Structure formats: C-alpha cells, structure tokens
C-alpha cells in the first residue's frame, strides 16, 4: 500500500507533538507480512521515488491499533541493528500511517507531500 508514514517514537520515547507535526515523514510502500511467528510491517521506497531499500527499520510484532478514514496507527518493536538481530535490544515504536490512493508520482495534488 502506498503510504505516508511518520515515526512517533525515538529510542522508545514518544516524540513531542510539535516535533511530530513538523516532521515531513516519508512516502513509500507499506507491506505487512508474517515472518515465522511474528507479524512484521516493512516500509520500502515505492516505484519512482529514487530511493532504494527500506525507508524505516521494520516494525516487529506489529499490530494495527486504530483506524480512522485513511489514517492508521501501528505499534510494534524496532530493532535498531536490523531485523535479523533477534537477540538485540528492541525499542517500542509507533507509526502514523496515511494511505495514498496511488504511487507518489501519479497521486493527485491533494495527496502529494511538499
């Protein structure tokens, strides 16, 4: 799903509302999948964004907490050293997600950032 995402926490601590509001976030492709016994949310560059790979560290034990219109709140755990480092420290993380009807390069002006 093409989405606009803002991270709501840094090293497990909730960011101030002013900081979250000022954050432009990122636009890319959100995928949610099962990896073994865990649900994982991953956020990658969408076609035509010019950015390769992951835009944010993956969210492990991801769960959809709330949904309203085109907005969603995901909670889970972020592994700063990467998703293959299961025995390392994890930080609580939340993503504010706004779904986009089309990829950024073809999205209507009302859904584009910037």
Secondary structure, 3 states (H helix, E strand, C coil): CEEEEEECEECCEECCHHHHHHCCCEEEEEEEEEECCEEEEEEECCCCCCCCCEEEEEEEEEEEEEEECCEEEEEEEECCCCCCCCCCCCEEEEEEEEECCCCCCCCCHHHCCC
